[in-house]
Amino acid sequence: VNRYLVIRQQEIITSFVERMEWEMIKTSTGLWYMILEQGAGSMATKEKIITLDYKITLLDGTVCDASEPGYPKSFRIGHGGVEPGLEEGALLLREGSKARFIMVPHLTHGNFGDRMKIPAGEILIYEVWVRSLN
């Protein structure tokens, strides 16, 4: 069943990316990414604290979550506590970068969602802007 779900999710994402005409790259874990604007700052590495603004949507455009203006999200890369796909994606970015990630459930909130804003088993789009890396 899990194998079928993973194959079906990849088919859905492939079709969606083609329809949107986005030029995205897929990693071996199933993370799809697109650097919208490469920043000029330092590169993200494990142990750095990344601070970013974000917006999370479903494939249909429904907004599930977003950082509040003036209240970006911060976390230490490589220490967990955030979605595995967000940590993986963060390592592709520089300070000042803007990127789009498409993540299957096993890279976000799993088959159960977050039981508040993120529905169970959903493919999510993350739009991120790296404000700082320390």
N, C-alpha and C positions, 0 to 999 in steps of 0.2 A: 504494500500500500504506500509506504513512504517513498519508494523508488518511483512509483507512478506519480505521486504528488510533485516530486522534484522535477520530473520530466515535464509534467503539465505546466508547472509554474514557469519553467524556462521557455516553453512554447508561447505562453501568454506574454511574457516579457519581450521575446523576440518579435512577435507580431506588433506589440505596442510600440517598441522602438522604431520599427520599420514605418509604421503609420505616422509617427511623430517626426520622422526623418532626422532622428538624433544619431550622431556618430558616437557610439558608446563602446567601451571596452569591457569585456567580461573576464573576471579573475577566475582562478581555479576553484574558489569557494562558492562562486555563484554571484558575487557582487558585480554589478554593472556600474561603471562610472564614466563621467564626462567632465573634464576640466573646462569650465566656462571662461575662467579668467585665471591665469597663473600669476600668483603674487610674486613680489620681488624680495620678500623677506626670507628668513631662514627656513630650512626644510624641517618638517615634523619628524621627530624620532621618538622612540620609546623613552619614557621617563619625563619628557617635556609636558608641561601643562598647556593644553590647547584651550583657547577661548573662542567660541564661535556662535554666530547667529544661525538659526535653522528654521526650516519649515518642513513639516511632514504631511504628505498628502497620499490619498489612495490614487490608483490609476485613473479613476474618473474625475479627479481634481478636488475631491472633498478634502478639506483641511482637517487633519486629526490633531495636530499639535504644532506649536511654533514658539520660539523664544519671544518673550515680551520685549518691546523696545526698551533699551537701556539695561536689560537683564540677560546677557548672553549665558550660554552653558559653558562650564569649564570642567575639565577632567584631566587626570594624569594618564597619558597614553601608556597602555600596557598593563594597567592595574585593574581592568574590568570595571564593573559598575555602570557601564553603558552598553549599548547594543554592540555585539561583536562586529557587525558590518560597519558601524560608525568608527570603531577603532581601526579597522582595516583601511577604510577610506581615508581617515585622517592622515595615515602614514604616506599617502600619495600627494599631500598638499604642502604648500609653503604658506608662510604668513601673508595674508592679503588675498589668498586664493578664493575663488568661488567655484563650487562644483555641484554636480547633480549625481546622486547615487540612486540606483534602484536595488532594493533588497528583498530577497525572499524571506519568508517567516523565520527560517532557522538562523538568519543573520540579524533579526530584529527581536520581536517579542514572542516568537514561536507560534505554535498552533492555538494558543489561548489568548493572544493579545495582551494588553496590559490591564484588562478588566475595567478600564475607565474610558480612554479616548481612542485607543487602537483596537479595531475589531480583530477577532480571532482569525488566524490563518491568512491574513492579508499581505499582498505584495505592496511595499511602500516606496514612495519616492521621497528622498531627503534632498533638500536644497540647502547648502551650507556656505557660509562665508567666514573664513578664518580671520578673526580680529587680532589675535596675538598668540605667540608661542614663547613660552619661558621655560 
